[in-house]
């Protein structure tokens, strides 16, 4: 709960990947339509398909978790 939030950057990923690399598998093209957690990623699902294999490891936490949580806002 104390970890910073993640803001996914389509622009950064789009520099290296085609949309079909991620859509519609493993990610659906609906904002908020993909529910996963770090356990899933560490098991090689969702972001973990690339991060840890061909991209920086998912244990490099602050590369993704870099958006401060708003005080008093429920997640």
PDB file with SEQRES, HELIX, SHEET and CRYST1 records, atoms N, CA, C and O in Angstrom:
SEQRES   1 A   75  UNK UNK UNK UNK UNK UNK UNK UNK UNK UNK UNK UNK UNK          
SEQRES   2 A   75  UNK UNK UNK UNK UNK UNK UNK UNK UNK UNK UNK UNK UNK          
SEQRES   3 A   75  UNK UNK UNK UNK UNK UNK UNK UNK UNK UNK UNK UNK UNK          
SEQRES   4 A   75  UNK UNK UNK UNK UNK UNK UNK UNK UNK UNK UNK UNK UNK          
SEQRES   5 A   75  UNK UNK UNK UNK UNK UNK UNK UNK UNK UNK UNK UNK UNK          
SEQRES   6 A   75  UNK UNK UNK UNK UNK UNK UNK UNK UNK UNK                      
HELIX    1 AA1 UNK A   10  UNK A   14  1                                   5    
HELIX    2 AA2 UNK A   19  UNK A   21  5                                   3    
HELIX    3 AA3 UNK A   38  UNK A   42  1                                   5    
HELIX    4 AA4 UNK A   46  UNK A   49  5                                   4    
HELIX    5 AA5 UNK A   61  UNK A   63  5                                   3    
SHEET    1 AA1 2 UNK A   5  UNK A   6  0                                        
SHEET    2 AA1 2 UNK A  65  UNK A  67 -1                                        
CRYST1    1.000    1.000    1.000  90.00  90.00  90.00 P 1           1          
ATOM      1  N   UNK A   1       0.820  -1.202   0.000  1.00  0.00           N  
ATOM      2  CA  UNK A   1       0.000   0.000   0.000  1.00  0.00           C  
ATOM      3  C   UNK A   1       0.855   1.254   0.000  1.00  0.00           C  
ATOM      4  O   UNK A   1       0.393   2.308  -0.437  1.00  0.00           O  
ATOM      5  N   UNK A   2       2.091   1.168   0.478  1.00  0.00           N  
ATOM      6  CA  UNK A   2       2.954   2.326   0.515  1.00  0.00           C  
ATOM      7  C   UNK A   2       3.733   2.561  -0.771  1.00  0.00           C  
ATOM      8  O   UNK A   2       4.396   3.589  -0.911  1.00  0.00           O  
ATOM      9  N   UNK A   3       3.664   1.626  -1.706  1.00  0.00           N  
ATOM     10  CA  UNK A   3       4.401   1.740  -2.963  1.00  0.00           C  
ATOM     11  C   UNK A   3       3.761   2.799  -3.852  1.00  0.00           C  
ATOM     12  O   UNK A   3       2.538   2.934  -3.887  1.00  0.00           O  
ATOM     13  N   UNK A   4       4.586   3.542  -4.561  1.00  0.00           N  
ATOM     14  CA  UNK A   4       4.070   4.527  -5.514  1.00  0.00           C  
ATOM     15  C   UNK A   4       3.242   3.833  -6.592  1.00  0.00           C  
ATOM     16  O   UNK A   4       3.393   2.634  -6.829  1.00  0.00           O  
ATOM     17  N   UNK A   5       2.372   4.595  -7.238  1.00  0.00           N  
ATOM     18  CA  UNK A   5       1.503   4.061  -8.294  1.00  0.00           C  
ATOM     19  C   UNK A   5       2.286   3.950  -9.601  1.00  0.00           C  
ATOM     20  O   UNK A   5       3.399   4.461  -9.723  1.00  0.00           O  
ATOM     21  N   UNK A   6       1.675   3.265 -10.581  1.00  0.00           N  
ATOM     22  CA  UNK A   6       2.273   3.092 -11.907  1.00  0.00           C  
ATOM     23  C   UNK A   6       1.436   3.855 -12.930  1.00  0.00           C  
ATOM     24  O   UNK A   6       0.208   3.756 -12.928  1.00  0.00           O  
ATOM     25  N   UNK A   7       2.090   4.606 -13.794  1.00  0.00           N  
ATOM     26  CA  UNK A   7       1.415   5.216 -14.935  1.00  0.00           C  
ATOM     27  C   UNK A   7       2.023   4.585 -16.175  1.00  0.00           C  
ATOM     28  O   UNK A   7       3.183   4.835 -16.504  1.00  0.00           O  
ATOM     29  N   UNK A   8       1.235   3.767 -16.863  1.00  0.00           N  
ATOM     30  CA  UNK A   8       1.727   3.087 -18.047  1.00  0.00           C  
ATOM     31  C   UNK A   8       1.926   4.095 -19.171  1.00  0.00           C  
ATOM     32  O   UNK A   8       1.062   4.938 -19.413  1.00  0.00           O  
ATOM     33  N   UNK A   9       3.045   4.011 -19.848  1.00  0.00           N  
ATOM     34  CA  UNK A   9       3.346   4.909 -20.957  1.00  0.00           C  
ATOM     35  C   UNK A   9       3.227   4.173 -22.292  1.00  0.00           C  
ATOM     36  O   UNK A   9       4.102   3.388 -22.658  1.00  0.00           O  
ATOM     37  N   UNK A  10       2.134   4.437 -23.013  1.00  0.00           N  
ATOM     38  CA  UNK A  10       2.000   3.866 -24.349  1.00  0.00           C  
ATOM     39  C   UNK A  10       3.089   4.419 -25.265  1.00  0.00           C  
ATOM     40  O   UNK A  10       3.601   3.699 -26.123  1.00  0.00           O  
ATOM     41  N   UNK A  11       3.444   5.688 -25.089  1.00  0.00           N  
ATOM     42  CA  UNK A  11       4.452   6.313 -25.959  1.00  0.00           C  
ATOM     43  C   UNK A  11       5.789   5.586 -25.851  1.00  0.00           C  
ATOM     44  O   UNK A  11       6.404   5.266 -26.868  1.00  0.00           O  
ATOM     45  N   UNK A  12       6.239   5.326 -24.635  1.00  0.00           N  
ATOM     46  CA  UNK A  12       7.515   4.642 -24.443  1.00  0.00           C  
ATOM     47  C   UNK A  12       7.480   3.233 -25.021  1.00  0.00           C  
ATOM     48  O   UNK A  12       8.406   2.830 -25.725  1.00  0.00           O  
ATOM     49  N   UNK A  13       6.433   2.487 -24.732  1.00  0.00           N  
ATOM     50  CA  UNK A  13       6.338   1.119 -25.241  1.00  0.00           C  
ATOM     51  C   UNK A  13       6.164   1.103 -26.750  1.00  0.00           C  
ATOM     52  O   UNK A  13       6.658   0.197 -27.420  1.00  0.00           O  
ATOM     53  N   UNK A  14       5.469   2.093 -27.291  1.00  0.00           N  
ATOM     54  CA  UNK A  14       5.242   2.172 -28.729  1.00  0.00           C  
ATOM     55  C   UNK A  14       6.490   2.443 -29.543  1.00  0.00           C  
ATOM     56  O   UNK A  14       6.513   2.198 -30.749  1.00  0.00           O  
ATOM     57  N   UNK A  15       7.536   2.953 -28.888  1.00  0.00           N  
ATOM     58  CA  UNK A  15       8.816   3.164 -29.574  1.00  0.00           C  
ATOM     59  C   UNK A  15       9.442   1.832 -29.965  1.00  0.00           C  
ATOM     60  O   UNK A  15      10.191   1.764 -30.940  1.00  0.00           O  
ATOM     61  N   UNK A  16       9.145   0.779 -29.219  1.00  0.00           N  
ATOM     62  CA  UNK A  16       9.789  -0.523 -29.411  1.00  0.00           C  
ATOM     63  C   UNK A  16       8.848  -1.601 -29.909  1.00  0.00           C  
ATOM     64  O   UNK A  16       9.284  -2.562 -30.542  1.00  0.00           O  
ATOM     65  N   UNK A  17       7.558  -1.452 -29.631  1.00  0.00           N  
ATOM     66  CA  UNK A  17       6.607  -2.534 -29.885  1.00  0.00           C  
ATOM     67  C   UNK A  17       5.478  -2.099 -30.807  1.00  0.00           C  
ATOM     68  O   UNK A  17       5.144  -0.917 -30.891  1.00  0.00           O  
ATOM     69  N   UNK A  18       4.906  -3.056 -31.485  1.00  0.00           N  
ATOM     70  CA  UNK A  18       3.680  -2.856 -32.240  1.00  0.00           C  
ATOM     71  C   UNK A  18       2.519  -3.159 -31.297  1.00  0.00           C  
ATOM     72  O   UNK A  18       2.666  -3.959 -30.372  1.00  0.00           O  
ATOM     73  N   UNK A  19       1.379  -2.534 -31.519  1.00  0.00           N  
ATOM     74  CA  UNK A  19       0.207  -2.758 -30.652  1.00  0.00           C  
ATOM     75  C   UNK A  19      -0.121  -4.238 -30.507  1.00  0.00           C  
ATOM     76  O   UNK A  19      -0.537  -4.686 -29.438  1.00  0.00           O  
ATOM     77  N   UNK A  20       0.069  -4.999 -31.588  1.00  0.00           N  
ATOM     78  CA  UNK A  20      -0.281  -6.426 -31.567  1.00  0.00           C  
ATOM     79  C   UNK A  20       0.594  -7.244 -30.623  1.00  0.00           C  
ATOM     80  O   UNK A  20       0.259  -8.387 -30.312  1.00  0.00           O  
ATOM     81  N   UNK A  21       1.721  -6.671 -30.158  1.00  0.00           N  
ATOM     82  CA  UNK A  21       2.537  -7.387 -29.183  1.00  0.00           C  
ATOM     83  C   UNK A  21       1.807  -7.580 -27.856  1.00  0.00           C  
ATOM     84  O   UNK A  21       2.076  -8.530 -27.121  1.00  0.00           O  
ATOM     85  N   UNK A  22       0.883  -6.667 -27.559  1.00  0.00           N  
ATOM     86  CA  UNK A  22       0.197  -6.696 -26.258  1.00  0.00           C  
ATOM     87  C   UNK A  22      -1.311  -6.837 -26.359  1.00  0.00           C  
ATOM     88  O   UNK A  22      -1.951  -7.318 -25.424  1.00  0.00           O  
ATOM     89  N   UNK A  23      -1.886  -6.425 -27.477  1.00  0.00           N  
ATOM     90  CA  UNK A  23      -3.350  -6.419 -27.622  1.00  0.00           C  
ATOM     91  C   UNK A  23      -3.802  -7.411 -28.658  1.00  0.00           C  
ATOM     92  O   UNK A  23      -3.211  -7.443 -29.737  1.00  0.00           O  
ATOM     93  N   UNK A  24      -4.749  -8.179 -28.425  1.00  0.00           N  
ATOM     94  CA  UNK A  24      -5.611  -8.280 -27.266  1.00  0.00           C  
ATOM     95  C   UNK A  24      -5.133  -9.330 -26.276  1.00  0.00           C  
ATOM     96  O   UNK A  24      -5.883  -9.718 -25.381  1.00  0.00           O  
ATOM     97  N   UNK A  25      -3.933  -9.783 -26.416  1.00  0.00           N  
ATOM     98  CA  UNK A  25      -3.390 -10.770 -25.486  1.00  0.00           C  
ATOM     99  C   UNK A  25      -1.973 -10.365 -25.114  1.00  0.00           C  
ATOM    100  O   UNK A  25      -1.111 -10.313 -25.992  1.00  0.00           O  
ATOM    101  N   UNK A  26      -1.701 -10.077 -23.856  1.00  0.00           N  
ATOM    102  CA  UNK A  26      -2.473 -10.345 -22.649  1.00  0.00           C  
ATOM    103  C   UNK A  26      -3.402  -9.206 -22.217  1.00  0.00           C  
ATOM    104  O   UNK A  26      -4.182  -9.389 -21.283  1.00  0.00           O  
ATOM    105  N   UNK A  27      -3.345  -8.046 -22.861  1.00  0.00           N  
ATOM    106  CA  UNK A  27      -4.132  -6.892 -22.417  1.00  0.00           C  
ATOM    107  C   UNK A  27      -5.299  -6.593 -23.347  1.00  0.00           C  
ATOM    108  O   UNK A  27      -5.134  -6.535 -24.566  1.00  0.00           O  
ATOM    109  N   UNK A  28      -6.496  -6.400 -22.757  1.00  0.00           N  
ATOM    110  CA  UNK A  28      -7.642  -5.959 -23.535  1.00  0.00           C  
ATOM    111  C   UNK A  28      -7.551  -4.447 -23.721  1.00  0.00           C  
ATOM    112  O   UNK A  28      -6.960  -3.756 -22.890  1.00  0.00           O  
ATOM    113  N   UNK A  29      -8.126  -3.930 -24.796  1.00  0.00           N  
ATOM    114  CA  UNK A  29      -8.036  -2.504 -25.122  1.00  0.00           C  
ATOM    115  C   UNK A  29      -9.164  -1.698 -24.479  1.00  0.00           C  
ATOM    116  O   UNK A  29      -9.824  -0.907 -25.152  1.00  0.00           O  
ATOM    117  N   UNK A  30      -9.382  -1.895 -23.199  1.00  0.00           N  
ATOM    118  CA  UNK A  30     -10.394  -1.156 -22.451  1.00  0.00           C  
ATOM    119  C   UNK A  30      -9.723  -0.611 -21.193  1.00  0.00           C  
ATOM    120  O   UNK A  30      -9.207  -1.379 -20.382  1.00  0.00           O  
ATOM    121  N   UNK A  31      -9.730   0.711 -21.028  1.00  0.00           N  
ATOM    122  CA  UNK A  31      -9.128   1.318 -19.841  1.00  0.00           C  
ATOM    123  C   UNK A  31      -9.748   0.715 -18.584  1.00  0.00           C  
ATOM    124  O   UNK A  31     -10.971   0.703 -18.444  1.00  0.00           O  
ATOM    125  N   UNK A  32      -8.936   0.226 -17.689  1.00  0.00           N  
ATOM    126  CA  UNK A  32      -9.406  -0.393 -16.458  1.00  0.00           C  
ATOM    127  C   UNK A  32      -9.863  -1.833 -16.627  1.00  0.00           C  
ATOM    128  O   UNK A  32     -10.335  -2.444 -15.669  1.00  0.00           O  
ATOM    129  N   UNK A  33      -9.732  -2.382 -17.818  1.00  0.00           N  
ATOM    130  CA  UNK A  33     -10.215  -3.735 -18.096  1.00  0.00           C  
ATOM    131  C   UNK A  33      -9.224  -4.839 -17.783  1.00  0.00           C  
ATOM    132  O   UNK A  33      -9.535  -6.016 -17.963  1.00  0.00           O  
ATOM    133  N   UNK A  34      -8.049  -4.482 -17.323  1.00  0.00           N  
ATOM    134  CA  UNK A  34      -6.997  -5.463 -17.039  1.00  0.00           C  
ATOM    135  C   UNK A  34      -6.681  -5.442 -15.551  1.00  0.00           C  
ATOM    136  O   UNK A  34      -6.064  -4.501 -15.052  1.00  0.00           O  
ATOM    137  N   UNK A  35      -7.104  -6.476 -14.853  1.00  0.00           N  
ATOM    138  CA  UNK A  35      -6.858  -6.558 -13.420  1.00  0.00           C  
ATOM    139  C   UNK A  35      -5.741  -7.569 -13.167  1.00  0.00           C  
ATOM    140  O   UNK A  35      -5.895  -8.758 -13.443  1.00  0.00           O  
ATOM    141  N   UNK A  36      -4.627  -7.087 -12.645  1.00  0.00           N  
ATOM    142  CA  UNK A  36      -3.509  -7.965 -12.324  1.00  0.00           C  
ATOM    143  C   UNK A  36      -2.717  -7.327 -11.199  1.00  0.00           C  
ATOM    144  O   UNK A  36      -2.937  -6.166 -10.853  1.00  0.00           O  
ATOM    145  N   UNK A  37      -1.798  -8.088 -10.632  1.00  0.00           N  
ATOM    146  CA  UNK A  37      -0.990  -7.578  -9.532  1.00  0.00           C  
ATOM    147  C   UNK A  37       0.454  -8.032  -9.712  1.00  0.00           C  
ATOM    148  O   UNK A  37       0.779  -8.725 -10.676  1.00  0.00           O  
ATOM    149  N   UNK A  38       1.306  -7.641  -8.789  1.00  0.00           N  
ATOM    150  CA  UNK A  38       2.729  -7.970  -8.895  1.00  0.00           C  
ATOM    151  C   UNK A  38       2.970  -9.470  -8.863  1.00  0.00           C  
ATOM    152  O   UNK A  38       3.912  -9.953  -9.491  1.00  0.00           O  
ATOM    153  N   UNK A  39       2.155 -10.205  -8.158  1.00  0.00           N  
ATOM    154  CA  UNK A  39       2.309 -11.665  -8.140  1.00  0.00           C  
ATOM    155  C   UNK A  39       2.151 -12.223  -9.557  1.00  0.00           C  
ATOM    156  O   UNK A  39       2.924 -13.082  -9.980  1.00  0.00           O  
ATOM    157  N   UNK A  40       1.143 -11.727 -10.288  1.00  0.00           N  
ATOM    158  CA  UNK A  40       0.939 -12.152 -11.676  1.00  0.00           C  
ATOM    159  C   UNK A  40       2.153 -11.810 -12.534  1.00  0.00           C  
ATOM    160  O   UNK A  40       2.622 -12.637 -13.316  1.00  0.00           O  
ATOM    161  N   UNK A  41       2.654 -10.596 -12.383  1.00  0.00           N  
ATOM    162  CA  UNK A  41       3.804 -10.138 -13.172  1.00  0.00           C  
ATOM    163  C   UNK A  41       5.034 -10.983 -12.873  1.00  0.00           C  
ATOM    164  O   UNK A  41       5.752 -11.387 -13.788  1.00  0.00           O  
ATOM    165  N   UNK A  42       5.278 -11.252 -11.592  1.00  0.00           N  
ATOM    166  CA  UNK A  42       6.438 -12.060 -11.209  1.00  0.00           C  
ATOM    167  C   UNK A  42       6.331 -13.504 -11.675  1.00  0.00           C  
ATOM    168  O   UNK A  42       7.344 -14.195 -11.791  1.00  0.00           O  
ATOM    169  N   UNK A  43       5.106 -13.968 -11.945  1.00  0.00           N  
ATOM    170  CA  UNK A  43       4.893 -15.306 -12.502  1.00  0.00           C  
ATOM    171  C   UNK A  43       5.026 -15.314 -14.028  1.00  0.00           C  
ATOM    172  O   UNK A  43       4.844 -16.354 -14.661  1.00  0.00           O  
ATOM    173  N   UNK A  44       5.342 -14.153 -14.622  1.00  0.00           N  
ATOM    174  CA  UNK A  44       5.520 -14.084 -16.066  1.00  0.00           C  
ATOM    175  C   UNK A  44       4.260 -13.775 -16.845  1.00  0.00           C  
ATOM    176  O   UNK A  44       4.218 -13.967 -18.060  1.00  0.00           O  
ATOM    177  N   UNK A  45       3.243 -13.302 -16.168  1.00  0.00           N  
ATOM    178  CA  UNK A  45       2.001 -12.929 -16.832  1.00  0.00           C  
ATOM    179  C   UNK A  45       1.956 -11.405 -17.013  1.00  0.00           C  
ATOM    180  O   UNK A  45       2.679 -10.674 -16.336  1.00  0.00           O  
ATOM    181  N   UNK A  46       1.105 -10.935 -17.925  1.00  0.00           N  
ATOM    182  CA  UNK A  46       0.924  -9.509 -18.194  1.00  0.00           C  
ATOM    183  C   UNK A  46       2.273  -8.853 -18.481  1.00  0.00           C  
ATOM    184  O   UNK A  46       2.973  -9.284 -19.397  1.00  0.00           O  
ATOM    185  N   UNK A  47       2.655  -7.823 -17.723  1.00  0.00           N  
ATOM    186  CA  UNK A  47       3.930  -7.123 -17.949  1.00  0.00           C  
ATOM    187  C   UNK A  47       5.113  -8.083 -17.837  1.00  0.00           C  
ATOM    188  O   UNK A  47       6.150  -7.880 -18.468  1.00  0.00           O  
ATOM    189  N   UNK A  48       4.949  -9.123 -17.033  1.00  0.00           N  
ATOM    190  CA  UNK A  48       6.007 -10.098 -16.806  1.00  0.00           C  
ATOM    191  C   UNK A  48       6.352 -10.943 -18.019  1.00  0.00           C  
ATOM    192  O   UNK A  48       7.353 -11.658 -18.000  1.00  0.00           O  
ATOM    193  N   UNK A  49       5.547 -10.878 -19.076  1.00  0.00           N  
ATOM    194  CA  UNK A  49       5.900 -11.597 -20.306  1.00  0.00           C  
ATOM    195  C   UNK A  49       7.189 -11.048 -20.894  1.00  0.00           C  
ATOM    196  O   UNK A  49       7.993 -11.799 -21.448  1.00  0.00           O  
ATOM    197  N   UNK A  50       7.386  -9.751 -20.776  1.00  0.00           N  
ATOM    198  CA  UNK A  50       8.608  -9.125 -21.318  1.00  0.00           C  
ATOM    199  C   UNK A  50       9.571  -8.708 -20.221  1.00  0.00           C  
ATOM    200  O   UNK A  50      10.777  -8.933 -20.330  1.00  0.00           O  
ATOM    201  N   UNK A  51       9.042  -8.097 -19.154  1.00  0.00           N  
ATOM    202  CA  UNK A  51       9.919  -7.610 -18.091  1.00  0.00           C  
ATOM    203  C   UNK A  51      10.451  -8.784 -17.294  1.00  0.00           C  
ATOM    204  O   UNK A  51       9.710  -9.509 -16.631  1.00  0.00           O  
ATOM    205  N   UNK A  52      11.755  -8.944 -17.383  1.00  0.00           N  
ATOM    206  CA  UNK A  52      12.418 -10.095 -16.798  1.00  0.00           C  
ATOM    207  C   UNK A  52      12.918 -11.051 -17.870  1.00  0.00           C  
ATOM    208  O   UNK A  52      13.754 -11.913 -17.602  1.00  0.00           O  
ATOM    209  N   UNK A  53      12.399 -10.895 -19.093  1.00  0.00           N  
ATOM    210  CA  UNK A  53      12.826 -11.745 -20.206  1.00  0.00           C  
ATOM    211  C   UNK A  53      13.610 -10.920 -21.233  1.00  0.00           C  
ATOM    212  O   UNK A  53      14.784 -11.195 -21.481  1.00  0.00           O  
ATOM    213  N   UNK A  54      12.974  -9.923 -21.824  1.00  0.00           N  
ATOM    214  CA  UNK A  54      13.643  -9.092 -22.839  1.00  0.00           C  
ATOM    215  C   UNK A  54      13.707  -7.625 -22.436  1.00  0.00           C  
ATOM    216  O   UNK A  54      14.326  -6.825 -23.138  1.00  0.00           O  
ATOM    217  N   UNK A  55      13.086  -7.258 -21.331  1.00  0.00           N  
ATOM    218  CA  UNK A  55      13.105  -5.883 -20.834  1.00  0.00           C  
ATOM    219  C   UNK A  55      13.644  -5.897 -19.407  1.00  0.00           C  
ATOM    220  O   UNK A  55      13.873  -6.962 -18.835  1.00  0.00           O  
ATOM    221  N   UNK A  56      13.842  -4.721 -18.841  1.00  0.00           N  
ATOM    222  CA  UNK A  56      14.393  -4.663 -17.480  1.00  0.00           C  
ATOM    223  C   UNK A  56      13.533  -5.510 -16.532  1.00  0.00           C  
ATOM    224  O   UNK A  56      12.341  -5.697 -16.777  1.00  0.00           O  
ATOM    225  N   UNK A  57      14.136  -6.019 -15.453  1.00  0.00           N  
ATOM    226  CA  UNK A  57      13.433  -6.951 -14.574  1.00  0.00           C  
ATOM    227  C   UNK A  57      12.313  -6.279 -13.772  1.00  0.00           C  
ATOM    228  O   UNK A  57      12.408  -5.098 -13.436  1.00  0.00           O  
ATOM    229  N   UNK A  58      11.261  -7.031 -13.470  1.00  0.00           N  
ATOM    230  CA  UNK A  58      10.155  -6.472 -12.695  1.00  0.00           C  
ATOM    231  C   UNK A  58      10.527  -6.183 -11.239  1.00  0.00           C  
ATOM    232  O   UNK A  58       9.725  -5.616 -10.497  1.00  0.00           O  
ATOM    233  N   UNK A  59      11.709  -6.560 -10.836  1.00  0.00           N  
ATOM    234  CA  UNK A  59      12.171  -6.265  -9.477  1.00  0.00           C  
ATOM    235  C   UNK A  59      12.870  -4.914  -9.397  1.00  0.00           C  
ATOM    236  O   UNK A  59      13.294  -4.511  -8.314  1.00  0.00           O  
ATOM    237  N   UNK A  60      13.000  -4.202 -10.519  1.00  0.00           N  
ATOM    238  CA  UNK A  60      13.538  -2.846 -10.554  1.00  0.00           C  
ATOM    239  C   UNK A  60      12.355  -1.898 -10.319  1.00  0.00           C  
ATOM    240  O   UNK A  60      11.957  -1.151 -11.213  1.00  0.00           O  
ATOM    241  N   UNK A  61      11.809  -1.942  -9.118  1.00  0.00           N  
ATOM    242  CA  UNK A  61      10.494  -1.389  -8.775  1.00  0.00           C  
ATOM    243  C   UNK A  61      10.260   0.060  -9.208  1.00  0.00           C  
ATOM    244  O   UNK A  61       9.226   0.367  -9.801  1.00  0.00           O  
ATOM    245  N   UNK A  62      11.194   0.934  -8.922  1.00  0.00           N  
ATOM    246  CA  UNK A  62      10.965   2.360  -9.145  1.00  0.00           C  
ATOM    247  C   UNK A  62      10.960   2.762 -10.619  1.00  0.00           C  
ATOM    248  O   UNK A  62      10.612   3.900 -10.932  1.00  0.00           O  
ATOM    249  N   UNK A  63      11.334   1.869 -11.527  1.00  0.00           N  
ATOM    250  CA  UNK A  63      11.231   2.179 -12.957  1.00  0.00           C  
ATOM    251  C   UNK A  63       9.774   2.296 -13.374  1.00  0.00           C  
ATOM    252  O   UNK A  63       9.456   3.048 -14.294  1.00  0.00           O  
ATOM    253  N   UNK A  64       8.892   1.570 -12.719  1.00  0.00           N  
ATOM    254  CA  UNK A  64       7.452   1.632 -13.033  1.00  0.00           C  
ATOM    255  C   UNK A  64       6.662   2.327 -11.928  1.00  0.00           C  
ATOM    256  O   UNK A  64       5.783   3.143 -12.205  1.00  0.00           O  
ATOM    257  N   UNK A  65       6.977   2.005 -10.690  1.00  0.00           N  
ATOM    258  CA  UNK A  65       6.267   2.592  -9.552  1.00  0.00           C  
ATOM    259  C   UNK A  65       6.881   3.954  -9.239  1.00  0.00           C  
ATOM    260  O   UNK A  65       7.728   4.078  -8.355  1.00  0.00           O  
ATOM    261  N   UNK A  66       6.435   4.985  -9.988  1.00  0.00           N  
ATOM    262  CA  UNK A  66       7.070   6.302  -9.863  1.00  0.00           C  
ATOM    263  C   UNK A  66       6.071   7.451  -9.802  1.00  0.00           C  
ATOM    264  O   UNK A  66       6.442   8.604 -10.024  1.00  0.00           O  
ATOM    265  N   UNK A  67       4.809   7.152  -9.503  1.00  0.00           N  
ATOM    266  CA  UNK A  67       3.776   8.184  -9.403  1.00  0.00           C  
ATOM    267  C   UNK A  67       3.288   8.237  -7.959  1.00  0.00           C  
ATOM    268  O   UNK A  67       2.751   7.258  -7.440  1.00  0.00           O  
ATOM    269  N   UNK A  68       3.479   9.388  -7.315  1.00  0.00           N  
ATOM    270  CA  UNK A  68       3.103   9.525  -5.908  1.00  0.00           C  
ATOM    271  C   UNK A  68       1.611   9.281  -5.717  1.00  0.00           C  
ATOM    272  O   UNK A  68       0.785   9.693  -6.530  1.00  0.00           O  
ATOM    273  N   UNK A  69       1.289   8.601  -4.624  1.00  0.00           N  
ATOM    274  CA  UNK A  69      -0.111   8.369  -4.270  1.00  0.00           C  
ATOM    275  C   UNK A  69      -0.678   9.656  -3.693  1.00  0.00           C  
ATOM    276  O   UNK A  69      -0.007  10.350  -2.930  1.00  0.00           O  
ATOM    277  N   UNK A  70      -1.911   9.972  -4.059  1.00  0.00           N  
ATOM    278  CA  UNK A  70      -2.584  11.147  -3.498  1.00  0.00           C  
ATOM    279  C   UNK A  70      -2.990  10.824  -2.060  1.00  0.00           C  
ATOM    280  O   UNK A  70      -3.455   9.719  -1.779  1.00  0.00           O  
ATOM    281  N   UNK A  71      -2.817  11.767  -1.167  1.00  0.00           N  
ATOM    282  CA  UNK A  71      -3.169  11.572   0.227  1.00  0.00           C  
ATOM    283  C   UNK A  71      -4.682  11.538   0.359  1.00  0.00           C  
ATOM    284  O   UNK A  71      -5.382  12.412  -0.151  1.00  0.00           O  
ATOM    285  N   UNK A  72      -5.178  10.513   1.052  1.00  0.00           N  
ATOM    286  CA  UNK A  72      -6.603  10.404   1.316  1.00  0.00           C  
ATOM    287  C   UNK A  72      -7.431   9.846   0.160  1.00  0.00           C  
ATOM    288  O   UNK A  72      -8.660   9.876   0.225  1.00  0.00           O  
ATOM    289  N   UNK A  73      -6.794   9.339  -0.889  1.00  0.00           N  
ATOM    290  CA  UNK A  73      -7.527   8.788  -2.012  1.00  0.00           C  
ATOM    291  C   UNK A  73      -7.486   7.274  -1.930  1.00  0.00           C  
ATOM    292  O   UNK A  73      -6.413   6.684  -1.807  1.00  0.00           O  
ATOM    293  N   UNK A  74      -8.642   6.648  -1.996  1.00  0.00           N  
ATOM    294  CA  UNK A  74      -8.705   5.186  -1.955  1.00  0.00           C  
ATOM    295  C   UNK A  74      -8.243   4.616  -3.282  1.00  0.00           C  
ATOM    296  O   UNK A  74      -8.445   5.230  -4.329  1.00  0.00           O  
ATOM    297  N   UNK A  75      -7.621   3.440  -3.244  1.00  0.00           N  
ATOM    298  CA  UNK A  75      -7.134   2.789  -4.470  1.00  0.00           C  
ATOM    299  C   UNK A  75      -8.156   1.870  -5.035  1.00  0.00           C  
ATOM    300  O   UNK A  75      -7.916   1.239  -6.065  1.00  0.00           O  
TER     301      UNK A  75                                                      
END                                                                             
